[in-house]
Amino acid sequence: MAAECRQDSFDFGTVEGRAIVGAFDGGVISSDAGALLLGRTDKAIGLVGRFAACFRDGRNAECIEHAVATLVGQRLFAIALGYEDLNDHDQLRHDPIMAVLAGKLKARRKRCAAVAGKSTLSRLEHAPEEGPAFAPLRYHKISHDSGAIAELFVTLFLEAHGRPPKRIILDLDATDDPLHGHQEGRFFHGYYDCYCYLPLYIFCGRHLLCCKLRRSNIDASAGSREEVARIVAQIRARWPKAEIWLRADSGFAREELMAWCENNGVEYVFGLARNDRLADKIARELRAAEQEATETGRPARRFKDFMWRTLDSWSRRRRVVAKAEWTKGEANPRFIVTSLGADAIDARSLYEDVYCARGDMENRIKECQADLFADRTPAATMRANQLRVWFASFAYVLMCALRRIGLLGTELARATCGSIRLKLLKIAAQVTISVRRVRIALVSAHPWQQLFALAHTRLRHAAA
């Protein structure tokens, strides 16, 4: 057998004649002390409590160590801090900052930690959906209300505004969520060249309103009419006079969604897939752009505005704006279809100022997936994977609230969630717990101390 040995100190050489010695004897220390700002942010917007209220707890209250609110908060804070895997919580449950955020410094039972480990959290993420036939099972006594969770995203969006805006633009997009196992509902998608899910995202600026996990053997717009109808109804109940526009790529230019918008007073600007009939409509403009580009050596574009109808899929003629562009020695035509009339906005402004701005939504999806792990869906069932996506999405909402309230007007006001985590949340601190207080000694060399103090002040006032 290999001999077990314990090394109490580590020699790292010398600097200016002084020995460099390290040891694991620093006491109770956390590397995530900046997460205290997340706790303040939660108090300002009331996210954890309301998200926890979307779950129903059928466990015996006398046998419970960790309440649902503690579990929900622990998972959200951990994702925001960069811990994407449930396995991470077997170590995180001993972290003093996580205990402070949970409002619970020690467990009632001797063998338990203040916050939960991976097994308890796994049961939360596998909570079945509530329904008429639901009954608590031995290992699934917590259930969730998917409708209430979906509504909460819109409620938090509405509360983020002091007064109703005159106009809002809702961006819709579908993206790939690659799968590497045999999860329920997986299909091979030819465009993305992999097995994946095809989640639907709806944003308004930086605000996330919908994140619905879907199979990938469907049209990109599948289910979008129902989600838009639900969101618009909730928004209009609070803001009846606000104009609502939809913006999306050509995957959403479908008769069902466009007709719904036209019948419900919602404007839309959608990309339109190119075909030979559309290309013929701008042949003259494209030749003019080519001639100008040849003469000047720079890209040239023309715009054309016309009414158009498909051969059989559309129920009516609709306004189409075409961009006839010649760039890098080749044609680059683009088309959009809209319910907005020419008297409301001209063709160039509609394309360049309104439609092209939809590209920023892709950055928001990247934040959700790359920074907050919304594409980490390894569970066997779609239900569990949808809950994982919701946890990641609410972590995004929490980080956005920190950015919106605490960092407004600062150099991090438009920073990504990953940058905010690195600069404001990953702070080392020594934690000392006494009878009267919990003392958190943040590292003195932290370079963003003034910004941390400003965010703390703003969040404290917002929560008052």
RALIN-V453274 format. One record per backbone hydrogen bond with DSSP energy under -0.5 kcal/mol. CO is the residue of the C=O (numbers start at 1). NH is the residue of the N-H. If there is no record, write none. Layout:
CO:NH + CO:NH
//
This chain:
6:8 + 10:12 + 10:22 + 13:20 + 15:18 + 18:15 + 19:21 + 20:12 + 22:10 + 23:25 + 27:29 + 28:431 + 30:429 + 32:35 + 33:36 + 34:37 + 35:39 + 36:40 + 37:41 + 38:42 + 39:43 + 40:44 + 41:45 + 42:46 + 42:47 + 46:50 + 47:51 + 48:52 + 49:53 + 51:54 + 52:55 + 54:145 + 56:58 + 56:143 + 59:61 + 60:63 + 61:64 + 65:67 + 67:71 + 68:72 + 69:73 + 70:74 + 71:75 + 72:76 + 73:77 + 74:78 + 75:79 + 76:80 + 77:81 + 78:83 + 79:82 + 82:84 + 85:88 + 86:89 + 87:90 + 88:91 + 88:92 + 89:93 + 91:94 + 92:95 + 93:115 + 95:99 + 96:100 + 97:101 + 98:102 + 99:103 + 99:104 + 100:103 + 109:112 + 117:121 + 118:122 + 119:123 + 120:124 + 121:125 + 122:126 + 124:127 + 128:144 + 131:134 + 140:137 + 141:58 + 142:128 + 143:56 + 144:130 + 144:146 + 145:149 + 146:150 + 147:151 + 148:152 + 149:153 + 150:154 + 151:155 + 152:156 + 153:157 + 154:158 + 155:159 + 156:160 + 157:160 + 158:161 + 166:243 + 168:170 + 168:245 + 169:171 + 170:247 + 171:203 + 173:201 + 177:197 + 183:186 + 185:216 + 187:196 + 188:190 + 189:193 + 189:194 + 194:189 + 195:179 + 196:187 + 196:216 + 197:177 + 199:175 + 200:212 + 201:173 + 202:209 + 202:210 + 203:171 + 204:207 + 207:204 + 207:209 + 210:202 + 211:213 + 212:200 + 214:198 + 219:222 + 221:224 + 223:227 + 224:228 + 225:229 + 226:230 + 227:231 + 228:232 + 229:233 + 230:234 + 231:235 + 232:236 + 233:237 + 234:238 + 235:238 + 235:239 + 239:242 + 243:168 + 244:267 + 245:170 + 246:269 + 247:172 + 248:271 + 249:252 + 250:253 + 252:254 + 254:258 + 255:259 + 256:260 + 257:261 + 258:262 + 259:263 + 260:264 + 261:264 + 261:266 + 267:246 + 268:339 + 268:340 + 269:248 + 270:337 + 275:279 + 276:280 + 277:281 + 278:282 + 279:282 + 280:283 + 282:286 + 283:287 + 284:288 + 285:289 + 286:290 + 287:291 + 288:292 + 289:293 + 290:294 + 291:295 + 292:296 + 293:297 + 300:326 + 302:324 + 304:322 + 306:320 + 308:318 + 318:308 + 319:338 + 320:306 + 321:336 + 322:304 + 322:324 + 323:325 + 323:334 + 324:302 + 325:332 + 326:300 + 327:330 + 330:327 + 334:323 + 335:272 + 336:321 + 337:270 + 338:319 + 341:344 + 341:345 + 346:350 + 347:351 + 348:352 + 349:353 + 349:354 + 350:355 + 351:356 + 355:358 + 356:359 + 357:360 + 358:361 + 359:362 + 359:363 + 360:363 + 360:364 + 361:365 + 362:366 + 363:367 + 364:368 + 365:369 + 366:370 + 366:371 + 367:371 + 367:372 + 368:374 + 369:373 + 373:376 + 375:377 + 380:184 + 381:385 + 382:386 + 383:387 + 384:388 + 385:389 + 386:390 + 387:391 + 388:392 + 389:393 + 390:394 + 391:395 + 392:396 + 393:397 + 394:398 + 395:399 + 396:400 + 397:401 + 398:402 + 399:403 + 400:404 + 401:405 + 401:406 + 402:406 + 402:407 + 403:407 + 407:410 + 410:413 + 412:415 + 416:420 + 417:421 + 418:422 + 419:423 + 420:424 + 420:425 + 421:425 + 421:426 + 425:34 + 425:35 + 425:427 + 427:33 + 428:443 + 429:30 + 430:432 + 430:441 + 432:434 + 432:439 + 437:434 + 437:439 + 438:440 + 439:432 + 439:441 + 440:442 + 441:430 + 443:446 + 446:449 + 448:452 + 449:453 + 450:454 + 451:455 + 452:456 + 453:457 + 454:458 + 455:459 + 456:460 + 457:461 + 458:462 + 459:463 + 460:464 + 461:464
//
